[in-house]
Amino acid sequence: MAQFQVPSAEVQMRHLIIVFILLLHLCAAPACSSEAQEESLAKDPVTLVDARQDFNTKIVRQEEGSVLPEVPVESDFELVRYKSAVGPLAAYVTKDPGDGKRHPAIVWITGGDCNSIGDVWTQQPRNNDQSVSGFRDAGIVTMFPSLRGGNENPGKREGFYGEVDDFLAATEHLAALSYVDPKQIYLGGHSTGGTLVMLVGATTDRFRGIISMGSVAAAEQYGGQFVYCDPNDESEMRLRSPMHWLHCVESPMYVLEGASGNWDGAIKLMADANGNPKIEFFRIPGHDHFSVIAPLVEIIADEIVAGQIKLNRQSLLNLR
């Protein structure tokens, strides 16, 4: 797991420029009304599944291979391999608690290099707990899958494209475990992982609930990072950008971000345009892109254990 770094001032400025260009592109009229945004972003008649069906992505660059995933020692996790279209891929899954029960579970993708996994069992600071330890503390089975091209996995990184299929394959592995309730599987991720889970959620109704923290609206907002197709190819980037596929989401989805994180120009763009009642957007005051993770995970974990996520603005006030 590569930790996501706070963007430099130069990178932040580039992101603002990209957002401005996106807004110009999405709104052909001189004045960009909320109705025009909704029509452009949330009313695309084509589904993401249909758009992907006959599309052949072209990968133009690759990053150096990563290292083998660490083997957890004295941990609640075990290292496993799950079957995928490109071959066996590594994942961390919490062990069978041995109580003979089926438990709710979540598939979680971290930020940064979300194709690779690393130490998620060592205690992390509360202001940036990307191990989402609150889920395990609540007794929720947690799976961190690596994806194609990450660690020393087979396949090539595709950046928010083929990884969607890997995520679905990981979910089937998790659902088959004897100590997991296959009807109580949730999906979640942070930062780049948050972007990916929005795309996964637009292709299936498999999940009981979906949590996306700190996503971007469009893959262009990464400034060329984390994508391996031609970033100037609109067809490629469109299929990697959640803002175009909001209308496809069928499971309850919660998109959240700290008020001083990626809200303005990213999540707010989707929130303003969204016409899908299955998706709710929450701006969390008093938190940034990282500090928002731990308190949100604790609240969400309690609701998963209770049987269903039911976030509302009142329950998200004064998070610490």
C-alpha positions in Angstrom: 0.0 0.0 0.0 1.6 3.3 -1.1 0.6 6.2 1.1 -1.1 9.1 -0.7 0.8 12.3 -0.3 -0.6 15.8 0.2 -0.4 17.5 -3.2 2.1 20.4 -3.7 0.8 23.9 -4.5 1.9 23.3 -8.1 -0.2 20.1 -8.3 -3.2 21.7 -6.6 -3.1 24.6 -9.1 -2.9 22.1 -12.0 -6.0 20.4 -10.6 -7.9 23.7 -10.4 -7.0 24.3 -14.1 -8.3 20.9 -15.0 -11.5 21.5 -13.1 -12.0 24.7 -15.0 -11.4 23.0 -18.4 -13.9 20.3 -17.4 -16.5 22.8 -16.6 -16.0 24.5 -19.9 -16.2 21.2 -21.7 -19.4 20.1 -19.9 -21.3 23.3 -20.4 -21.6 24.5 -23.9 -23.9 27.4 -23.1 -22.5 30.7 -21.9 -24.0 30.2 -18.5 -23.5 26.8 -16.9 -26.8 26.0 -15.1 -27.3 23.2 -12.7 -29.7 21.7 -15.2 -27.1 21.6 -17.9 -24.6 20.0 -15.5 -27.1 17.4 -14.6 -27.9 16.6 -18.2 -24.2 16.2 -19.0 -23.1 14.3 -15.9 -26.0 12.2 -14.7 -28.2 11.6 -17.7 -26.0 9.8 -20.1 -28.3 7.2 -21.8 -25.5 4.6 -22.0 -24.5 2.5 -19.0 -20.9 2.0 -18.0 -21.4 -1.8 -18.5 -22.5 -1.2 -22.1 -19.8 1.4 -22.8 -17.1 -1.0 -21.6 -18.4 -4.0 -23.4 -17.0 -3.4 -26.9 -14.2 -1.0 -25.8 -10.6 -2.1 -26.0 -8.4 0.0 -23.8 -5.0 0.9 -25.1 -2.3 1.0 -22.4 0.6 3.3 -23.4 2.8 3.3 -20.3 3.6 1.1 -17.3 5.3 1.7 -13.9 8.1 -0.4 -12.5 6.9 -3.6 -10.8 6.4 -3.4 -7.0 7.6 -5.9 -4.3 5.9 -9.0 -3.1 3.2 -8.3 -0.5 4.4 -8.8 3.1 3.2 -11.8 4.9 1.3 -10.8 8.0 2.9 -11.8 11.2 1.0 -11.9 14.5 -1.9 -10.3 12.8 -5.6 -10.9 12.2 -4.9 -11.0 8.5 -3.8 -13.8 6.2 -2.3 -13.4 2.7 -4.4 -15.2 0.1 -4.7 -15.3 -3.7 -8.0 -14.8 -5.5 -8.8 -15.8 -9.1 -9.1 -13.1 -11.7 -9.2 -12.7 -15.5 -5.4 -12.1 -15.6 -4.5 -14.8 -13.0 -4.2 -15.1 -9.3 -3.9 -11.8 -7.4 -2.8 -11.2 -3.8 -5.1 -10.0 -1.1 -5.2 -9.6 2.7 -8.3 -11.0 4.4 -9.1 -11.1 8.1 -9.0 -14.7 9.4 -11.9 -16.8 10.4 -12.8 -15.9 14.0 -13.8 -19.5 14.6 -17.2 -18.7 16.1 -19.2 -20.6 13.5 -21.1 -17.5 12.4 -21.3 -15.6 9.1 -20.2 -12.0 9.5 -20.7 -8.9 7.4 -17.7 -8.0 5.3 -16.2 -5.2 3.3 -13.8 -5.0 0.4 -11.6 -1.9 0.8 -9.2 -0.2 -1.5 -6.6 2.2 -0.1 -5.4 5.5 -1.7 -2.3 6.2 -3.7 -1.0 3.1 -5.6 -4.2 1.2 -5.1 -3.0 -1.7 -7.3 -0.6 -2.8 -4.6 -1.0 -3.8 -0.9 1.2 -3.6 2.1 1.1 -3.4 5.8 -2.5 -2.8 6.9 -2.2 -4.4 10.3 0.3 -2.1 12.1 -1.5 0.6 14.1 -1.7 3.9 12.2 -2.2 7.5 13.4 -5.8 8.5 13.9 -5.4 11.5 11.6 -4.5 9.2 8.7 -5.7 5.6 9.4 -5.7 4.0 6.0 -5.8 0.6 7.6 -9.5 1.3 8.4 -9.0 -0.6 11.7 -12.5 0.4 12.9 -14.0 -2.2 10.7 -12.0 -5.0 12.2 -12.5 -3.7 15.7 -16.3 -4.0 15.1 -15.9 -7.6 13.9 -16.4 -6.9 10.2 -14.4 -9.2 7.9 -12.1 -7.0 5.9 -10.4 -7.7 2.5 -7.7 -5.6 0.9 -7.2 -6.9 -2.6 -4.3 -6.0 -4.8 -5.0 -5.5 -8.5 -3.5 -6.3 -11.8 0.1 -5.2 -12.2 0.5 -4.3 -8.6 3.0 -6.0 -6.2 4.3 -8.8 -8.4 0.8 -9.7 -9.8 0.2 -10.8 -13.4 -1.4 -8.4 -15.9 -0.8 -4.7 -16.6 -2.0 -1.7 -14.7 -4.9 -0.1 -16.5 -5.8 2.7 -14.1 -9.5 2.5 -13.1 -10.4 0.2 -16.0 -9.5 -3.5 -15.9 -9.2 -3.1 -12.1 -13.0 -2.9 -11.9 -13.1 -6.5 -13.0 -10.5 -7.5 -10.4 -12.5 -5.9 -7.7 -15.6 -7.9 -8.7 -13.5 -11.1 -8.7 -12.1 -10.3 -5.2 -15.7 -9.9 -4.0 -16.7 -13.3 -5.2 -13.7 -14.8 -3.4 -14.8 -13.0 -0.2 -18.4 -14.1 -0.6 -17.4 -17.8 -0.8 -15.7 -17.8 2.6 -17.5 -19.9 5.2 -17.5 -17.1 7.8 -18.8 -14.3 5.5 -22.5 -13.5 5.0 -22.7 -13.2 1.2 -25.7 -10.9 1.5 -23.9 -8.5 3.8 -20.9 -7.4 1.6 -20.0 -3.8 1.4 -17.6 -1.9 -0.9 -15.3 1.0 0.1 -12.2 3.0 -0.7 -10.3 6.2 -0.1 -8.8 8.7 -2.5 -7.8 6.7 -5.7 -9.6 3.8 -4.1 -12.7 6.0 -3.6 -12.6 6.8 -7.3 -12.3 3.2 -8.2 -15.2 2.0 -6.0 -17.5 4.6 -7.6 -16.7 3.0 -11.0 -17.2 -0.5 -9.6 -20.5 0.6 -8.1 -21.7 1.8 -11.5 -21.3 -1.7 -12.9 -23.2 -3.9 -10.4 -25.8 -4.0 -7.7 -23.8 -6.7 -5.9 -23.0 -4.6 -2.8 -25.3 -3.9 0.2 -23.7 -0.4 0.4 -20.8 1.5 -1.1 -18.5 4.1 0.7 -16.3 6.4 -1.4 -14.1 8.8 0.5 -12.1 11.5 -1.3 -12.8 10.6 -4.9 -12.3 12.8 -7.9 -15.0 13.6 -10.5 -12.8 12.9 -13.5 -9.6 10.9 -14.0 -8.0 14.0 -15.6 -7.9 15.5 -12.1 -5.0 13.2 -11.3 -2.8 15.2 -13.7 -1.6 12.1 -15.5 -0.9 10.0 -12.4 -2.5 6.6 -11.8 -3.7 6.2 -15.4 -1.8 4.2 -18.0 -3.8 5.0 -21.2 -3.3 8.2 -23.2 -4.6 10.9 -20.9 -5.5 13.0 -23.9 -7.9 10.4 -25.2 -11.4 11.5 -24.2 -12.9 8.1 -24.8 -10.4 6.4 -22.5 -10.7 9.0 -19.8 -14.5 9.1 -19.8 -14.6 5.4 -18.9 -12.4 6.1 -15.9 -14.3 9.1 -14.6 -17.1 8.6 -12.1 -19.0 11.8 -13.0 -20.2 10.3 -16.2 -21.8 7.2 -14.7 -23.7 8.4 -11.6 -27.0 7.3 -13.3 -25.8 3.7 -13.4 -25.4 3.2 -9.6 -28.1 0.9 -8.1 -26.8 0.1 -4.6 -26.9 2.8 -1.9 -23.7 4.9 -2.3 -22.2 7.4 0.1 -19.6 9.8 -1.2 -17.8 11.7 1.6 -14.9 14.1 2.0 -13.4 16.4 4.5 -14.4 20.0 4.0 -10.7 20.9 3.3 -10.1 17.9 1.1 -11.2 17.2 -2.5 -14.7 18.6 -2.0 -14.5 21.8 -4.1 -14.1 21.2 -7.8 -14.3 17.4 -7.4 -17.0 15.9 -5.3 -19.1 19.0 -5.2 -19.2 18.9 -9.0 -20.8 15.5 -8.9 -23.0 16.4 -5.9 -24.5 19.4 -7.7 -25.2 17.4 -10.9 -26.4 14.2 -9.3 -29.9 13.1 -10.1 -29.7 9.5 -8.7 -31.4 9.1 -5.4 -29.2 6.1 -4.6 -26.2 8.4 -4.2 -25.7 10.8 -1.2 -22.9 13.3 -0.9 -21.5 14.5 2.5 -19.1 17.3 3.2 -17.5 16.7 6.6 -16.6 19.9 8.4 -13.5 20.1 10.5 -11.6 17.4 8.6 -9.3 17.1 5.6 -8.7 14.3 3.0 -7.0 12.1 5.6 -8.4 12.9 9.1 -11.9 12.1 7.9 -11.2 8.4 7.5 -11.0 7.1 11.1 -14.2 8.7 12.5 -16.2 7.9 9.4 -15.1 4.3 9.5 -16.2 4.0 13.2 -19.7 5.3 12.5 -20.1 3.2 9.3 -18.9 0.1 11.1 -21.5 0.4 13.8 -24.2 0.8 11.2 -23.0 -2.2 9.2 -23.1 -4.3 12.4 -26.6 -3.0 13.0 -27.6 -4.3 9.5 -27.6 -1.3 7.1 -25.7 2.0 6.5 -28.0 4.9 7.2 -25.8 7.9 7.2 -27.4 11.4 7.6 -26.0 14.9 8.1 -26.9 14.9 11.8 -25.0 11.7 12.5 -21.9 13.2 10.8 -21.8 16.4 12.8 -18.9 17.1 15.2 -16.8 14.0 14.2 -13.6 13.6 16.1 
